[in-house]
Amino acid sequence: MTKEQFVLELEKIGAIKFGRFTLKSGLTSPFYFDLRDMISFPYILEGISDLLVERIKDMEFDVITGIPYTALPIASLVASKMKKPLVYMRKEEKAYGTGNNVIGKFEKGAKCLVIDDLITTGASKIETAEKYEKEGIVIEDFVVVIDRSSNGTEELAKDGYKLHSLISLEEIVQLLKDKDLITAEKVKEVEEFTSSLTKPAKKEKYINPLIKKLLDKMNEKESNLVLSLDVTTQNEFFAMLDKVGDEIVMLKTHVDIINDYDEKFVPKLQEYAKRQNFLIFEDRKFADIGNTVRHQFRNGVYKIADWAEYVTVHMVAGELILKGLFEGIEGHAGFVLARMSSKGNLLNETYTRKCFEAAKNNPQWVAGFIGHGSSVEDIRRFKAKFPGSELLMMPGVKKEAGSDAMGQQYLTIEDAVGGGADCIIVGRGILQADDPKAEAKLYRERAWKAFQKRINN
Ligand code: S5P
């Protein structure tokens, strides 16, 4: 089968569609390729695998993979024809950091060729490569059947990957035009759409005022230290603040663990915040439906919205939780828990990505993400996927890496900040020190130095 025959067969089975389609990126495209059904047409599958074999026969690699679902059956046929081993990644990946996500046999360091049906922006290819790299597989080359991107080659090259494609969008349009299978009007629409992709409109980057407020306070106080004041009496609480309040940019509370909470607590806290110049963040970890969290935030004993500008939010109930919390009240924003520091937590990469999407859709209500990571590199990659200018707030930080008996895992100050944490959240590292005041100063200085080093690099 020639490339031209392949395209005409795709057209016949309805895999090439013209109309109005909303892409993953939110853009409306005048065309759409859906190659999923191809597997039910043996002659097409056979044809495309032969074309792919021809394209890659001189390339060097140890194993082959295809990105599920569409490309996996194609890749298995190609692997079989080339007598190369096939591996593939679970689509429903296990929780973050548990490993063993690749099915099939391979040696650590094996070079893997990745086959996919399409490339649109390249973002998902880079994500795939990172997942394989975490499992000890080296990725350098991607082969796609159809390149419908405007700058996929350049995008992949930025991260050091090479793109090889069989057929370009232009070739398809030209062929369909030659065969009178597409109107001149459609051709024009496709051309307009692709050229609009190459020149993305420059948009002013939106920065949530609560992000700006925290950044300004950090610069003013030369501190990116958030104290997690997890004590259970007001005496301990304010005695600790007397010692360390001047060192911190923000105070994180768990107001519901204070045994003798009364109506004097909040005014006193506000007076400290003003005098010692820190912001207030209640780590309430809201997780319920919108209507319930609205009450939990604004009513009840603690009336959190009256005194905490920042709160933590789980995305497990869906992004409308943000509306429930913040709609109609000014001056508040959430830190979305995109990853947790505790061992065995159930937040996986798919969940994390959903958190990013939620933030992207609601930038007016999100100041940042709570996150953690297994290494500096891992944190860097995690942060690179933030959709906007959200801050990375990182708990599970101590002078030395380690863990506690109840699942908490600690990174060092330098690894946390070096990888991308904008603020470190420290509890017991300071609270349990012999001299909390001196310790808070030390944490502040080290974290601030690491922060300056990172942003000036
Ligand atoms: O993933 C998380 C998210 C949070 S907000 N892991 C965490 O440890 N936290 C909070 O950070 C936790 O509730 C606690 O208040 C603080 C860490 O305290 P430390 O004593 O372990 O430093």
Residues whose N, C-alpha, C, O or C-beta is under 5 A from the ligand:
A	BS01	S5P	S228 D230 D283 R339 M340 S341 S342 I370 P395 G396 V397 Q408 I425 V426 G427 R428 G429
